[in-house]
């Protein structure tokens, strides 16, 4: 019987999921199926089904909190996150990290533009070309054809369609016909294609020693692999990529020895997938493509500059922990190597990133971002830099750590060159993706 004392047919008892031998069920058993049975009995009698209500205890089992409490919890979490971000942001500003002070950086930029040093710069006319030959150089793989084509289109449109500086491409394996065909079609300038041991062009085929790319014989393979594993555990980027270590070594001290550059004085390094953009202070405006209307190599000549950059960034201290101590060892052997007007204070700055300075054993880790660099090849070819690179190379840091060409170049320029011969190209932006 149901809870109203009426007899329930056996078919409905079975539908309700209650087993009974005589069709009669007790109240305590039937109560568990009241909602289902109530709806079924109404249909059996031809009545309109009554709505079934779920008890609050059932809803509470489905949801741990009622809707209002859900809203309160979500709002509380959002408030905590917002407060944490504000504390973090103002905490950084309170510590005096100057890179976060936009107003101060902008004022320094304006001061630089108004400084006598900048006002004295001589910009060549469009027809005034460099006396020494310059080249656009790129170390690139066949698989990076699409990215390299992007960089070429940008630089051709903004600069090289006017000046037709030769392109020289380097690779650690032979270039494919497709790469040569497409890249040569993107410029009216001369193009050359070299691998680490061979230069391929219409008239030239030159061979240089394979050790310019291979791992040096004095590097112990087991120690190198153990170092890779340690760096990887410290989350150093590209730590276990052997080709990256080789690239850093080649860009640091061997690229300028390639026969393809023997007759050149200047170089402009171009990376795959970069854009030349309108460069505003701290990259706050990257929306307009720039036009470079003067010969940058002639500009370097007229103003007696050695090296040009667009941005300074900090490196990972874990990748170059022994670079500065090794440099100090070299300086102890060559105490007269430091230029009287060097940028030593910049190299050893400990106020902006004291943690970086400590981890790198005295080096600020600030360096010229070498994805863009315009330089005089004679500086790298000089006896002082070649001696320094050879010393670093013998210590094995390009493979036992991950010394990059950017910090190596920056340390050498900061120590061995007049800092006034290092130029910031504030009017050229370099967006690398």
BELWO-V653109 format. One record per helix or strand of 3 or more residues. SS is the DSSP state (~ for helix, > for strand). FROM is the first residue (numbers start at 1). TO is the last residue. Records with the same first field share a line. If there is no record, write none. Layout:
# BELWO-V653109
SS: FROM-TO, FROM-TO
This chain:
# BELWO-V653109
~: 10-15, 27-44, 56-62, 67-94, 98-100, 102-114, 116-119, 142-163, 177-185, 210-212, 221-233, 242-253, 255-257, 259-261, 281-283, 296-302, 317-319, 323-333, 344-347, 354-359, 377-381, 383-395, 397-400, 405-416, 419-421
>: 134-139, 166-171, 191-195, 198-200, 266-269, 274-277, 307-309, 312-314, 366-368, 373-376, 422-424, 429-432
